């Protein structure tokens, strides 16, 4: 599998927004860190609108986005419960 510029851009767009959102919420809005999952999903829909509804790439992006949302949710809830204790 060749790493094309488009693939690198898509991987970057899948990794950077959730990491930035979790870090920003952790730093300034720790009480509302659970909202990062919903905001990450919204970012994914806005960034990958064309890929989500293109029949050949729907399955791949659906799996990648679900893994991303699960990881973001795990990080957010870990921060939330750590902050409450």
N, C-alpha and C positions, 0 to 999 in steps of 0.2 A: 504494500500500500504506500503510495507516494504522498508525501506531505506537500500539499499545494498551498498557495497563499490563502485561498478561500477556506480550506480546512483549518489552517492555523488561526485565521480570523474568527471562525465559528467557535473553535475551542477556547479562544481567549474571551469571547463574548459569553460563553457558558461558565467560565470560571471567575472572571473579574467582578461582575455586578453583585453576585451573592456574597463574595468575600468582603467587598467594600460595604455593602449594606449591613452585614453582621458586625463588622468592626465599628462602623459609625454608630449603630444602635447600641453596641456594647459600651462605647465610650460616653455617649451623651444621653441616650434614651433607654437605659437598661430595663426599665419597667415595661417598655413596649417592644422588646426584642422579638417577641413572638410574631409581630407584624412583618418581619423580614421574609417569612415564607410567602405570604400573599404578595408582597412587593416584588419578590424574585419571580414569582409566577407572572405577574403583570409585565415585568421587564422582558421575560422570555417571550411572551405573546407579542409584545411590541417589536422586539429585535428580530424574531424569527417568524414573522407572519407568513412570508412567502414559503419558507421551508416546511412549516407546519401543515400547510394545505396543498403541498405538492405531493402527489400520490406516491412517488418513489422514495421520498425521504421521510415520510410521516412516521413510520415505525422506528427508525433510528433516532429521530429527534424526540419522539415520545419517550423512548427508553432513557435517553440522555437527560431529558428534562425531569423525568421522575426520579432518577438517581440524584440529580442536582437538588431537587426540592427535598428529598429525604435527608441528604447531607446538611442542607441549610436548616431544616427543621430540627435535626439532632443537635446541631451547634447552638441554635437559638434557644431550645428548651434547656440545654445544659447550662447556658449562661443565665437563663431566667431562674432556674431552680438554685443555682449557685448564688445568685444575687439575693434570693429570698432567705437563704439560711444565714 
